[in-house]
Amino acid sequence: MSLARVFRHLQGYLQPISKAQPPLMSVLTRSQKQGRHWQHTARQSTDCQWQLQEECLELSYGGLLMHFDYVWLRDHCRSSSCYNSKTNQRNLDTANVELNIRPTHSRVDNENLFLTWPDGHVTKYRLSWLAQHSYEGQKQSTMQPRIIWNSDIYTDAKVPSANWDKFMTCDEELKKFLSSFLLYGIAFVEDVPPTVEATETVTKRVSLIRETMYGKMWNFTSDFSRGDTAYTKLALDRHTDTSYFQEPCGIQVFHCLRHEGTGGRTLLVDGFYSADQVFKKTPDNFELLARVPIKHEYIENISQHRNHMIGIGPVLNVYPWNNEVYMVRYNNYDRAVINTIPHDVVKRWYVAHRELTTELRKPENELWVKLKPGKVLFIDNWRVMHGRESFTGLRQLCGCYLTRDDVLNTARSLGLQA
């Protein structure tokens, strides 16, 4: 449950703070069985207490102790003169707000805080809004709900696939599909006609297609037509795609149109689950992988294709306020020369990278899927690594990348947290 939903149910009495407040009482809960990560449970308190301190407003509400700088409070006024509620854009010129501003008066009612500023302007804040948007609230909540998983967790969840016909016509089916995708980082649509055109149609139901140097829709076999191991029959270890982009592609789509041979199963591994294992066992290694930037590089000189791409970033990308992992950039094939780490840190980085690799390669973390005509797979490329076993015979795949922002936009428009 989001903080906003929790606080909407809170009612009670209000009084000024008369003494120092006790420390924030909160619980960060983890469930290995369900794989839930970074959930917050607020103490069920009905008190609202506040105090105008020298540098900030101290507010205790719903069991959450919060601090708001006065400049922040003035900047976030939602009155009609300061904020356009139709466009959801700020009217107030922040550069004109006095940095040492301080309210002259404060009061509260059952749901709101009122501050009067030196020029007489009055700002009204809903207490639930302040709790939802406070630093302390964000620190204990997740930007995007997820269920981290290994093979058993995902298999036991029995996540249903979407059906092509219903998926293309029913928004509720699309919402269920996106809900599963956001929670697990993978989702399937079944009974899709085994053509490039149908695959393109089903992907556009979700988002815009991101065009890269591979084009929009790609349709390939093991003909080594591009300078990439993916265009062979060799096995591929787990990895994220386009790690050599400054912004790696967010979503990847695969559809096996035909396979006349053996092997070729697809490997899927939840990078968030493995990163969480590193965090629990060796926090220093987690911190190093989240702090040190490295380079990934793609150099292609085949036929008419001439490309040289370089992407720079840490292996684990986290939000600094809550340590929530939001992107994994892991590709041992495309990792460039390591020249962004000083010599006295290099060995420690290799140790941390080895621990993450060990977690990623544990058999219990591997989900193997046999792709077949009609079964379209969507992968969160910022989270779930994919690979494959070697194969024989003709194997034809098509797919594309989707723009991440537009996938999340579709999810939010359907009422999902993303």
PLY file of the C-alpha trace (Angstrom):
ply
format ascii 1.0
element vertex 418
property float x
property float y
property float z
element edge 417
property int vertex1
property int vertex2
end_header
0.00 0.00 0.00
1.37 3.45 -0.90
1.95 6.11 1.73
-0.83 8.21 0.23
-3.35 5.40 0.69
-2.17 4.79 4.25
-2.51 8.42 5.26
-5.91 8.89 3.62
-7.26 6.49 6.23
-5.74 8.38 9.17
-7.87 10.74 11.27
-7.18 12.28 14.65
-6.43 15.24 16.81
-3.76 17.89 16.17
-1.56 19.80 18.61
1.71 21.73 18.50
4.87 19.90 19.46
5.75 20.70 23.07
8.81 18.50 23.44
11.34 16.60 21.41
9.81 13.83 19.32
10.76 10.16 19.56
12.68 8.68 16.65
10.75 7.55 13.56
9.17 4.14 14.02
9.05 2.21 10.77
9.59 -1.27 9.50
11.37 -2.31 6.30
9.94 -5.72 5.54
11.41 -8.42 3.31
9.78 -11.70 2.43
12.12 -14.24 0.89
9.20 -16.47 0.09
7.48 -13.86 -2.05
10.64 -11.99 -2.97
9.22 -8.59 -2.00
11.75 -5.79 -1.75
11.80 -2.39 -0.05
8.28 -2.29 1.32
7.30 0.21 4.06
4.79 -0.26 6.86
3.98 2.91 8.79
3.09 2.86 12.48
-0.65 3.40 12.85
-0.60 6.76 14.65
-3.31 9.42 14.51
-1.20 12.26 15.95
-0.15 15.33 14.02
2.39 17.52 15.75
4.48 20.34 14.34
7.05 22.92 15.30
8.60 25.88 13.50
12.32 25.42 14.05
15.05 27.86 13.08
15.85 26.25 9.70
12.88 24.02 8.98
9.39 22.86 9.87
9.34 19.66 11.92
6.18 17.64 11.33
5.10 14.34 12.87
2.15 12.72 11.13
0.97 9.14 10.85
4.04 7.93 12.75
6.41 9.64 10.30
8.78 12.34 11.58
9.56 14.77 8.74
11.59 17.94 8.21
10.81 20.53 5.53
13.10 23.41 4.64
11.19 26.69 4.43
12.44 27.43 0.91
11.14 24.01 -0.16
7.77 24.71 1.41
7.43 28.09 -0.30
8.59 26.61 -3.63
5.96 23.87 -3.44
2.98 26.08 -2.80
0.01 24.80 -4.79
-2.11 27.96 -4.76
-3.46 29.15 -8.12
-0.94 31.99 -8.29
2.00 29.61 -7.74
0.87 26.47 -9.54
-1.22 25.73 -12.63
-3.41 22.77 -11.68
-4.60 22.33 -15.28
-1.11 21.82 -16.72
0.49 20.57 -13.48
3.27 23.10 -13.90
4.82 25.63 -11.53
3.99 29.32 -12.01
6.18 30.51 -9.16
9.64 31.77 -10.13
11.80 29.88 -7.66
14.75 32.22 -8.25
12.72 35.03 -6.66
12.07 33.18 -3.41
14.16 34.56 -0.55
16.57 31.80 0.52
16.23 32.76 4.19
12.42 32.92 4.04
10.50 31.81 7.14
6.75 31.70 7.76
5.29 34.15 10.23
2.39 31.98 11.32
1.29 28.34 11.19
-1.85 26.38 11.99
-3.42 23.01 11.21
-6.84 21.46 10.93
-7.77 17.80 10.59
-6.25 17.42 7.12
-4.18 20.50 6.30
-1.25 22.64 7.32
-1.45 26.41 6.71
1.62 28.67 6.57
1.54 32.45 6.30
4.58 34.04 4.62
6.11 37.49 5.30
4.30 39.05 2.30
0.95 37.81 3.59
0.63 34.92 1.13
-0.97 31.83 2.69
-0.03 28.32 1.57
-2.23 25.30 2.27
-0.72 21.80 2.30
-2.59 18.55 2.73
-0.85 16.58 5.48
-1.09 13.38 3.44
0.57 15.18 0.49
3.45 16.32 2.69
3.92 12.80 4.05
3.86 11.30 0.57
6.37 13.79 -0.84
8.70 14.17 2.12
12.28 12.93 1.96
11.60 10.66 4.91
8.58 9.18 3.13
10.47 8.60 -0.10
13.34 7.01 1.81
11.01 4.31 3.13
9.00 3.68 -0.04
9.82 2.23 -3.43
9.72 4.05 -6.72
8.46 0.95 -8.50
6.99 -2.09 -6.71
8.69 -5.34 -7.60
8.85 -8.98 -6.60
12.41 -10.19 -6.85
12.63 -13.81 -7.88
14.65 -16.92 -8.52
13.39 -19.82 -10.59
11.25 -21.36 -7.84
9.65 -18.07 -6.80
8.65 -17.22 -10.36
7.45 -20.73 -11.18
5.40 -21.00 -7.99
3.76 -17.62 -8.70
2.16 -19.10 -11.84
2.08 -15.71 -13.54
-0.47 -15.90 -16.38
0.35 -14.90 -19.94
-1.82 -12.44 -21.82
-3.92 -13.64 -24.75
-3.34 -11.93 -28.10
-7.00 -11.27 -28.96
-7.94 -9.97 -25.51
-4.66 -8.10 -25.14
-5.26 -6.12 -28.32
-8.83 -5.10 -27.45
-9.18 -4.97 -23.66
-7.43 -2.36 -21.51
-7.93 -4.48 -18.42
-5.91 -7.29 -20.03
-3.21 -4.77 -20.92
-3.21 -3.53 -17.32
-2.80 -7.08 -15.95
0.04 -7.69 -18.39
1.83 -4.47 -17.36
1.27 -5.18 -13.69
3.02 -8.54 -14.06
5.76 -6.95 -16.13
6.44 -4.26 -13.50
6.50 -6.80 -10.67
8.66 -9.47 -12.30
10.49 -7.72 -15.17
9.20 -10.24 -17.73
5.80 -10.94 -19.30
4.39 -13.02 -22.16
1.70 -12.66 -24.80
0.49 -15.96 -26.28
-1.18 -16.86 -29.60
0.41 -14.01 -31.55
0.56 -14.74 -35.29
4.17 -15.76 -36.06
4.99 -12.80 -38.30
7.11 -9.69 -37.97
4.03 -7.57 -38.64
1.98 -9.11 -35.81
4.95 -8.84 -33.44
5.23 -5.15 -34.27
1.51 -4.69 -33.67
1.58 -6.33 -30.23
4.58 -4.26 -29.12
2.96 -0.99 -30.21
0.05 -1.83 -27.93
2.50 -1.30 -25.06
4.84 1.46 -26.20
6.72 3.21 -28.97
9.44 1.21 -30.69
12.93 2.57 -30.12
14.95 2.76 -33.32
18.65 1.97 -32.99
21.46 1.13 -35.40
19.77 -2.27 -35.66
16.65 -0.56 -37.07
13.16 -0.67 -35.58
12.01 -4.28 -35.99
14.84 -6.73 -36.42
14.42 -10.12 -38.06
17.51 -12.31 -37.93
19.01 -15.79 -38.07
22.47 -17.12 -37.25
24.01 -15.70 -40.42
26.57 -13.43 -38.68
25.20 -10.52 -40.65
26.09 -8.19 -37.78
29.19 -7.95 -35.62
27.56 -9.54 -32.60
27.63 -13.04 -31.08
23.83 -13.02 -31.05
23.96 -13.59 -34.82
25.58 -17.03 -34.36
24.49 -20.45 -33.05
26.72 -20.17 -29.99
25.48 -20.18 -26.41
25.16 -16.75 -24.81
25.79 -16.14 -21.13
23.38 -13.94 -19.15
23.67 -10.24 -20.00
21.79 -7.02 -20.51
21.61 -5.55 -24.01
22.99 -2.22 -25.25
25.16 -1.72 -22.18
27.29 0.35 -24.57
24.53 2.98 -24.85
24.61 5.96 -22.51
20.97 5.05 -21.88
20.61 1.30 -22.41
17.37 0.23 -24.07
14.67 -0.24 -21.46
12.53 -3.05 -22.86
13.40 -5.89 -25.22
10.93 -8.02 -27.20
11.62 -11.51 -28.60
9.45 -13.69 -30.86
10.76 -16.97 -32.27
9.09 -17.27 -35.68
10.52 -20.69 -36.52
13.12 -23.19 -35.33
13.98 -26.32 -37.27
16.53 -27.90 -34.98
17.46 -28.52 -31.33
18.50 -26.42 -28.34
18.16 -22.66 -28.23
16.29 -22.31 -24.95
16.20 -18.77 -23.55
17.78 -18.08 -20.15
16.30 -15.42 -17.84
17.84 -14.22 -14.55
16.49 -11.51 -12.23
19.40 -9.10 -11.72
17.60 -7.38 -8.86
17.40 -10.67 -6.94
21.14 -11.33 -7.35
22.01 -7.73 -6.46
19.89 -8.08 -3.31
21.83 -11.19 -2.34
25.09 -9.24 -2.65
23.60 -6.39 -0.60
22.60 -8.77 2.19
25.88 -10.71 2.27
28.50 -8.06 1.44
27.19 -4.47 1.58
30.63 -3.07 0.76
30.70 -4.98 -2.54
27.20 -3.76 -3.37
28.26 -0.18 -2.65
31.34 -0.50 -4.86
29.36 -1.88 -7.80
26.85 0.96 -7.38
29.50 3.68 -7.15
32.26 2.91 -9.65
31.54 3.73 -13.32
32.96 1.49 -16.05
32.81 1.53 -19.83
31.05 -0.79 -22.24
31.88 -0.61 -25.92
30.53 -1.87 -29.24
32.73 -1.78 -32.34
31.30 -3.07 -35.61
33.07 -3.17 -38.96
31.13 -5.62 -41.09
29.91 -5.00 -44.63
28.05 -1.67 -44.66
27.79 -1.48 -40.86
30.24 0.92 -39.17
29.42 1.58 -35.52
31.37 2.57 -32.42
29.27 3.01 -29.26
30.48 3.70 -25.71
28.31 3.67 -22.59
29.55 4.64 -19.14
27.94 3.81 -15.81
28.17 1.55 -12.75
27.08 -2.08 -12.87
24.34 -1.34 -10.34
22.41 1.91 -10.57
20.57 2.88 -7.36
18.47 5.74 -6.07
20.69 7.29 -3.37
17.86 8.11 -0.95
16.60 4.53 -0.51
19.27 2.29 -2.10
16.67 0.87 -4.51
18.31 -0.70 -7.57
16.70 0.61 -10.75
19.12 -0.58 -13.44
21.71 -3.32 -13.89
24.33 -2.80 -16.61
25.95 -6.23 -16.92
27.56 -7.57 -20.10
30.89 -9.33 -19.94
31.02 -9.53 -23.75
30.89 -5.78 -24.26
32.75 -4.55 -21.17
35.53 -2.29 -22.40
39.05 -1.78 -21.04
38.78 -0.85 -17.37
40.48 2.53 -17.12
38.04 4.42 -14.91
39.13 2.76 -11.64
42.37 3.63 -9.80
44.81 0.77 -9.29
44.16 0.51 -5.55
40.44 -0.10 -6.17
40.64 -2.41 -9.19
41.13 -5.63 -7.22
38.23 -4.78 -4.90
36.03 -4.12 -7.92
36.91 -7.52 -9.42
36.05 -9.18 -6.09
32.67 -7.42 -6.01
31.99 -8.22 -9.68
32.90 -11.86 -9.05
30.42 -12.08 -6.17
27.61 -10.68 -8.32
28.55 -13.03 -11.18
28.50 -15.99 -8.79
24.97 -15.06 -7.70
23.80 -14.59 -11.29
25.15 -18.00 -12.28
23.62 -20.03 -9.48
21.39 -22.69 -11.08
18.50 -21.91 -8.71
18.40 -18.36 -10.11
18.05 -19.48 -13.74
14.67 -19.58 -15.46
14.80 -21.46 -18.77
12.08 -20.82 -21.36
11.59 -22.42 -24.76
10.41 -19.71 -27.12
8.11 -20.90 -29.88
6.01 -19.35 -32.65
3.12 -17.40 -31.11
4.84 -16.73 -27.74
6.14 -13.15 -27.46
8.46 -12.34 -24.57
8.87 -8.85 -23.08
12.01 -8.32 -20.95
12.91 -5.42 -18.67
16.44 -4.91 -19.99
17.33 -2.74 -16.99
16.62 -5.64 -14.67
16.38 -9.13 -16.16
19.38 -10.64 -17.90
18.85 -12.99 -20.81
20.98 -15.58 -22.56
20.52 -18.79 -24.53
21.87 -22.26 -25.01
23.53 -23.19 -28.28
21.31 -24.61 -31.01
21.27 -26.43 -34.30
19.28 -25.83 -37.45
17.48 -22.78 -38.72
16.25 -20.46 -35.96
14.55 -17.24 -36.95
13.80 -14.54 -34.38
12.30 -11.10 -34.63
11.92 -8.39 -32.05
12.67 -4.82 -31.11
13.46 -2.44 -28.29
10.81 -0.27 -26.67
11.23 3.18 -25.17
11.16 2.73 -21.41
9.51 6.07 -20.63
6.56 5.24 -22.87
6.07 1.80 -21.30
5.91 3.39 -17.86
3.66 6.12 -19.23
1.20 3.49 -20.48
1.27 1.79 -17.08
0.63 5.02 -15.17
-2.20 5.98 -17.51
-3.87 2.70 -16.49
-3.51 3.53 -12.79
-0.39 1.48 -12.00
2.54 2.70 -9.91
5.54 2.86 -12.21
0 1
1 2
2 3
3 4
4 5
5 6
6 7
7 8
8 9
9 10
10 11
11 12
12 13
13 14
14 15
15 16
16 17
17 18
18 19
19 20
20 21
21 22
22 23
23 24
24 25
25 26
26 27
27 28
28 29
29 30
30 31
31 32
32 33
33 34
34 35
35 36
36 37
37 38
38 39
39 40
40 41
41 42
42 43
43 44
44 45
45 46
46 47
47 48
48 49
49 50
50 51
51 52
52 53
53 54
54 55
55 56
56 57
57 58
58 59
59 60
60 61
61 62
62 63
63 64
64 65
65 66
66 67
67 68
68 69
69 70
70 71
71 72
72 73
73 74
74 75
75 76
76 77
77 78
78 79
79 80
80 81
81 82
82 83
83 84
84 85
85 86
86 87
87 88
88 89
89 90
90 91
91 92
92 93
93 94
94 95
95 96
96 97
97 98
98 99
99 100
100 101
101 102
102 103
103 104
104 105
105 106
106 107
107 108
108 109
109 110
110 111
111 112
112 113
113 114
114 115
115 116
116 117
117 118
118 119
119 120
120 121
121 122
122 123
123 124
124 125
125 126
126 127
127 128
128 129
129 130
130 131
131 132
132 133
133 134
134 135
135 136
136 137
137 138
138 139
139 140
140 141
141 142
142 143
143 144
144 145
145 146
146 147
147 148
148 149
149 150
150 151
151 152
152 153
153 154
154 155
155 156
156 157
157 158
158 159
159 160
160 161
161 162
162 163
163 164
164 165
165 166
166 167
167 168
168 169
169 170
170 171
171 172
172 173
173 174
174 175
175 176
176 177
177 178
178 179
179 180
180 181
181 182
182 183
183 184
184 185
185 186
186 187
187 188
188 189
189 190
190 191
191 192
192 193
193 194
194 195
195 196
196 197
197 198
198 199
199 200
200 201
201 202
202 203
203 204
204 205
205 206
206 207
207 208
208 209
209 210
210 211
211 212
212 213
213 214
214 215
215 216
216 217
217 218
218 219
219 220
220 221
221 222
222 223
223 224
224 225
225 226
226 227
227 228
228 229
229 230
230 231
231 232
232 233
233 234
234 235
235 236
236 237
237 238
238 239
239 240
240 241
241 242
242 243
243 244
244 245
245 246
246 247
247 248
248 249
249 250
250 251
251 252
252 253
253 254
254 255
255 256
256 257
257 258
258 259
259 260
260 261
261 262
262 263
263 264
264 265
265 266
266 267
267 268
268 269
269 270
270 271
271 272
272 273
273 274
274 275
275 276
276 277
277 278
278 279
279 280
280 281
281 282
282 283
283 284
284 285
285 286
286 287
287 288
288 289
289 290
290 291
291 292
292 293
293 294
294 295
295 296
296 297
297 298
298 299
299 300
300 301
301 302
302 303
303 304
304 305
305 306
306 307
307 308
308 309
309 310
310 311
311 312
312 313
313 314
314 315
315 316
316 317
317 318
318 319
319 320
320 321
321 322
322 323
323 324
324 325
325 326
326 327
327 328
328 329
329 330
330 331
331 332
332 333
333 334
334 335
335 336
336 337
337 338
338 339
339 340
340 341
341 342
342 343
343 344
344 345
345 346
346 347
347 348
348 349
349 350
350 351
351 352
352 353
353 354
354 355
355 356
356 357
357 358
358 359
359 360
360 361
361 362
362 363
363 364
364 365
365 366
366 367
367 368
368 369
369 370
370 371
371 372
372 373
373 374
374 375
375 376
376 377
377 378
378 379
379 380
380 381
381 382
382 383
383 384
384 385
385 386
386 387
387 388
388 389
389 390
390 391
391 392
392 393
393 394
394 395
395 396
396 397
397 398
398 399
399 400
400 401
401 402
402 403
403 404
404 405
405 406
406 407
407 408
408 409
409 410
410 411
411 412
412 413
413 414
414 415
415 416
416 417
